[in-house]
């Protein structure tokens, strides 16, 4: 955590302390005394707590290196079944996770290992206004000793295309197992999402149409991948 993060967190805690004292301490003259003591406690404790965690290795995020010469390439094609369903923009991401958690440090106090993960942007290109093709590399991240506990081995867990429309987001994900096996996945989405004005959450759809009460009011997005031999 950077010093600016310490300051931001401490500021939020101090604001909470001020409000709590003002509200729950009935005698006004005692407000300033109690606030002064609590503010001093926060100013000393918050930075110290996070510096301790960082020193123990539980709050240190390493600089994960990209593989400059990945050799495993997949092309994933996403197609909306209804040409009338138009999106404003799209973007794709790849989710990666370390497969051997023994290379990761233990979190202070709990002792649980924090398994590293990373999300990176993927190249997307339109085929037509209903079809997009995403390029993903399972070996996009370098296997290295990032924590001093041995080499961490990375694996691609999923690729996701994020469709954006009128301030809303819809996601289509393909897990790595289905990608490697070349399975054709069909994801169902409610048309009510297209009409909805609500924002702030992403509609992920389902491969099981029976979960929706009105199956006649659905559209689909198909997802299929193929390996590109280099």
C-alpha angles and dihedrals in degrees: 000000000000125000090252088058091053091051093047093050093045090050091054092048091048092051090052091049092051092051093046094050093047092050103041105031105080099193109076098205090060093056097083094044095049093042090052093053094046094045090053090049092051093046091055101036104044098056091040092052095052094042088054092051091049091049090053091053095246097111102037117110111197124220102258111212125223118230106250092204111032114181104190112080131179130180115209119197120205118193130183109216095213115061090200090067102088128181129204096223144338137213132183133215135187121216117212132185137182111253098201106057092185088081091062126086123251119252112245117257097005095052091213116142115244104225108217119236134175138191120209132181117255129212113260128187130179120240092183133331091284100039132062131178123212126197117214133179117203088200095048093123126063120244104231143144097266099163105029092255099100136287115322114219116212128209133184108243101180146345120222132193114205114207115200125203130164094337093313131107133217121187133207115192132189119193117223094247091059090044094053092045092049093234119173108233124196116199121195124214132184116246087218086077089063091054097041121106093201118116134179100072135068123235108226099183124209139253087221111073092187091077089072117081094215109046091175090065099062138105128195141221117203122211126194133162136201132189116242112214113218 
